[in-house]
Amino acid sequence: MATSQLELIQHLRALDPEAPIADRHLWLIELLNWVRGESHDPEAAVARVRMLLDAAELRPEWLQLWHHWWAQFLSTTDATPLLADLGFAPHAAFFSELTNRLRRKMLPVTPETTDLGELFDLLFPSEFDAKWLRALDTDTLRRLRALLFHAAPGDQPAKPDYAQRVLLDALTYALGQINAAGLSPDIRTRMSPEAMRARPFHDLPTIFETLRHAVLEHGRDSAPSLVAISQLREQLDACRAAAYSVYAHLEEHGISVHIEFQMRQLRQRIIRVKALLLCLETDAPAQATAQLLSHLVRVNRDSRSLRSLMRTSTELLAAKVTERNAETGEHYITRTPSDYGRMLRAAAGGGTVMAFTTWAKLLIVSLGMSAFWGGLTAGLNYALSFVVIMLLHWTVATKQPAMTAPAMAAKLKNMDAPDAIENFVSEVVYLLRSQFVAIVGNLGLVIPVVMLITLGLNYLGWDGVLDLKHSRQILAEHHMLGLTVVFAAGTGLLLFASSLIAGWVENWFVFHRLDSVIAYHPRSTRLLGKERAVRWGRYWATHISGYTANISLGLMLGLIPPILRFFGIGFEVRHVTLVSGQIAAASVELGMQVLHQPAFWWAVGGIAVTGLMNVACSFYFAFRLALTAHNITGVNRRRMYMAVGRRMLRQPLSFVLPVRVKSAQAPSEDALSNEATLESAQKPG
């Protein structure tokens, strides 16, 4: 305590009202550092504030210097940006705010400033400041207000309307920003017809002008002022409701991160205005001011966070992406025996195409092209194969989890329902057996077809693509205990990334209404004809996601390895179907004696590990994203795990075979079969 008192006396003696502005601000920063102390206990900081007040009241000569200093501070700093703009983007654009936050993280601010919003970051830099400001009691706040705004004997009294003037200025700026955002084309044109007719943003300036006139003429606590404040609050609620109607348009016509960012800024500015109104009308201005400063400390901290910006601005986009993936993912989940057989046939067709893809990849490798051109050619090979599989309504097993996970997570939206856990477990069962049959179908055809192609090429005497050395290298590279796990997990991440890209592109396509552009734009109708243009518009609206997912996945599988190698990171694609095909081709080249080689069986084990990691990683990331997008919190995961365990003990075969699954509300087999038939007719493969 004695040390604290000595430090305080030194701070008080260092007060110089005539010092340059930077030195005056540095003195205040050091004084607040002393108040914080060790920054552990808010009550200790409050005790130091009381110690400061006691010391000031015992020194009349210091009080005269202080009020001179404080008058200088108020006259040379502008508090309006602090109250109206702190925590908000200088420009209503997502990428501008991202750049601004990066700049603030890398470049510190200077204390030589007249903007109290900038100085605030130096005065209250930590979360602890919000705690001790909120902990200030009524008596301490009363004494602190007297120190700041009551003059000492012999001094000129402080202007009584300073706080009122600053609050009115801040309200003017904040309401101007709200009005500009609400009348901007991005938000105004997407409001509901009812909100457009109500015109809440048009009347906002008039209502505030009534409030300002009442406060200046009659005082902030007069009856006309209180009535005007109430009217302004009601108008702000109407503005917020009108802005909220924009979300219905976004849900139907696609999401924009830029518009979502503007909406979030608009909502927060309305909350800020209501906080300022509370300070204007309250009977306890000191307490309201302390609470507002505490809130501003937290807002300032959040306004520096890149993670917070990305999370809050992309939640709606993530929800829309996963929603679109969920719609597609339903097509890949087998629930009935007929679905199971259909998936087996589709996977077999996909495996046949992937057999030719595997040999095309081996041919590309044998050409010895440079890293980039070899990767691009391989990527085009993969992309073409995936598109062919989609157009033939066949499937590739490892592409499914990133699509099916959002569909499964959608079952968790209503966790209060008594059958929610059982329905979710049933979806897990459907998903796992869908993956099982799809992998069986892929591998069941890719291996024999690759072997037949290899035997046919050998019969024709074309042995320049795959020799014995290359065959042994393939077996060694796919060793079960090597880097197969890491590479397969990375490939699973690429599978997940392709689903994200597909969802984003489909959202972009819908947001800009390109289906309508294709169908009705004069240039399209002249080129295609009216009827064909309409058909093309519907076709691309339905298939844009499928084309994007398959082409992006193919290009990533081909180009990501050489790009990473350029940066010294070794990475190879480990896709279970391609791996199985390469091992099958290498085994044919090595002959029957390969069955007696340990390298072959380690490579076979590598196929199992590759399939597991492809499915697990793509599903894990997609499922986590879906949980976040659907705002599913507090899910009792232990209950879900226990329910899955009980189902596995009770019906183990249901996880791999199309036996009937008993769930709380299991639809009939005929209904599910008819539903699956309808979906397959409407959706791409």
Salt bridges, closest charged atoms under 4 A:
GLU18 OE2 - HIS68 NE2 2.65
ASP54 OD1 - ARG143 NH2 2.57
GLU57 OE1 - ARG143 NH2 3.19
ASP85 OD1 - ARG269 NH1 3.72
GLU97 OE2 - ARG101 NE 2.74
ASP121 OD2 - ARG304 NH1 2.65
GLU127 OE2 - ARG298 NE 2.85
ASP129 OD1 - ARG36 NH1 2.63
ASP137 OD1 - ARG50 NH2 2.82
ASP139 OD1 - ARG142 NH2 2.56
ASP186 OD2 - HIS258 NE2 3.27
GLU209 OE2 - ARG212 NH2 2.83
ASP237 OD1 - LYS274 NZ 2.48
GLU251 OE1 - LYS320 NZ 3.67
GLU252 OE2 - HIS253 NE2 3.78
GLU281 OE2 - ARG233 NH2 2.69
GLU323 OE2 - LYS320 NZ 3.50
GLU330 OE1 - ARG335 NH2 3.00
ASP339 OD1 - ARG342 NH2 3.57
GLU422 OE1 - ARG647 NH2 2.84
GLU427 OE1 - ARG335 NH2 3.02
GLU506 OE2 - ARG324 NH1 3.82
GLU572 OE2 - ARG565 NH1 3.29
GLU669 OE2 - ARG660 NH1 3.53
